[in-house]
Amino acid sequence: MRVKICGITNLADALLAIEHGADALGFVFYSPSPRSISVEDTKAIIEQLPPFIQTVGLFVNETKEAIEDGVRKSGVDIAQIHFDIDDEFLGALEVRALPVVRAACREDVMQFADRYRLVDAYCEAYGGSGKRLNLEWFDGVDCSRIILAGGLDASNLHELSGYGFYGVDVSSGTEASKGRKDPAKVQKFIANAKSL
């Protein structure tokens, strides 16, 4: 199971996540978020990371051009598109992109079924709400291209056993406070996810 630790705002938290086995780090390029970080600060962190760690920039309600510019200036590997888009928008992007499905019902989890995608619980805000998805929505679904997000923490990861999710994405479930990681929570979350 791949693990992405999102809401990284500083180098210490980035290195902590990597030390405990994170496969990817997420940086939030959305200024209203308490976990927001600038592309410049993200670039400074990425330049100090060891190799073979994927970095992801989260974009909300941005144009194709702004997303491409943000990816290039920050140095992230993948753009996480956290707003309503279609295949045409994704296909036009000149950077690697991961669509986010904000699922409000069972049918929503099948959006972008032919792609790797992140499925999160629908909420008015964007990400980090801690709201959980109904796991029954994934019964009988091929989850091998789904990264699950929303309300996950070390104590409930065991519920994902048997679904075959490609990975999990966590932000609030590993925090001491918004934008700051709790070392014990990070360690326990990654260990539990990797044991599935």
N, C-alpha and C positions, 0 to 999 in steps of 0.2 A: 504494500500500500504506500503510495507516494503521499508526502506531507508538505503542504505549503503553509508557512506561517505568515500571515498577512498583518498589515498595520505596523510595519517596521518603520521607526522614526529616528533610529540612532544606530551607530556602529556596534555598540556593546550588545544590543538586543539581536542584531543580525548575526554576530559571531556566536552568541549564546545558542541561537537556533541551529546554526550550522554544526556547532560542537555536539549537539544532542541528536543530530541526524536528519535535520530538515533537508528536503530535496529542492525546495524553492522558497523564495522570500517575496512578499508582496509589499509594494509601495503605493500609497493612496494619493493620486493626483486629483484630488477633489477638495477644494478649499473649505467648504462647510464642515467637512469631517474633522472630528477631534484627533484623528490619526493622519491628517494631511501632512504631506512633505513636498518640498519643492523639487523640481527636476534637478536643480543644481546640487542640493544636499544629497539627493539620491545618487547622483553621479559620484560625489565624493565618497559615499559609503561603498558603492560598487567597486570603485578603484582599489579598495583595500580588502576585498573579499578573496578567498582562495578560489582556484579554478573549479569547474564542474558543478557549480551551483547555479540553478536557473533563477533569473530575476524577472519579476512581473510588475508592470505598471497598471494600476487600476484607473480607468477613465470613465467619467460620467458626463453624458450630454455634451460631447465634444464633436467637432467636425472631423472628417477624414484627415484633413491637413494638420489639425492641431494634435491629433493622435500620433501621426507619423513624426511630427516635429518633437513631441514629448518623448517618444521612444528613442529617437536619435540623440537628443540632447542629454537624456538621463543615462543612456546605455543599457536600459532594460532589454531583456531578450524577447519578451512577449507583452502585447497589450491585452489587458483584460477589459472587455467591453461591457460595462455594467449599466447598460440602458437598452431600451427596445430598438433592435435593429433587425435587418433581414439578410438573407444570403447575398444579395446584391451589394450591400454595404460592406460585408465581410470580404467578398471577392475583390472589391475595388481597393482595399487597403494594401499598401506596399510594405507592410510589416507583418510579422506573425501575430495572430490574434486568437484570443480565447473568448468565445461568446458566453455571456452569463444569462441563464434562464431564471427569471424571478417567478417561481412557480406558485400559482394561487389555487391550482386544482391538478388532479391526476393527469389530465391531458397535456398540461404544460411541460411535463418532464420529457415529452417526446419531441419538443422543439429541437431543431439542429441534430436530429437523431443520427445523421451520417457524419457528425463531427465530434471531436472531443469538446466537451462543454462543462461549464460549472453550473450546478443547479443549487439555487439558494431559495430560502423562503421569501415569498413576496412581502414587502412592507413599503410604506410610503417613502421612508428614508432609503438610502443606498448603502447596504452592507453594515456589518458590525452590530446588528440589532440584537443578536442572541436568540432570534426567533427560530423555532425548529420546524422542520418539514415533517409531514406524515410519511413515515417509512413504508406504509402499506401502498403508497402510490408507486413504489418501485417493484412491487411483487410482479413477477413475470416479465420484467423489463431487462434488456441487456444493459447492464450498468458498467461494462468494461471501458466505456469512453466517458463516464460521468465522474466529475470531481464534486463531491458533496460538501456543501457549506450550510451554515445556519444552525446556531445553538449547540454546536458540538463542544464537548470538553472531555477531559480524561475519563470522567465517570460514566459517560454514555456511549463511548465508542464501541463497546462490546455489542451493542444493538445492531451494528452494521454487519456483523459476521454473517457470511453466507450470501450477501448481495453481490459481491464482486466489484465494488466500486474501484475505479482506477486510482482515485486518491481522495484526500480530504483537505479542506481549507479552513483554517481557524484564525480568528482575530481576538474577539472579546474573551473567548474561553481560555486564553493563555495570558491574560493581562493582570497586572497588579492595579493599574489604573489606566484610563484611556490613553493609548499611545505609549505605554510602558509595560514591558513584559515581566512576568513573574517567573524567575528561573525554575522553581519547582514545578509550576504548572506546565511550562514548556517541555521540561524533561519528561514528565509523566505523560503528557499528551502524545508526544512523538513515540515514546516507548510502547504505549498502548496501541497506537495506530499501526506501528510496525509489527506488532505481534498478531495482527488479524490475518 
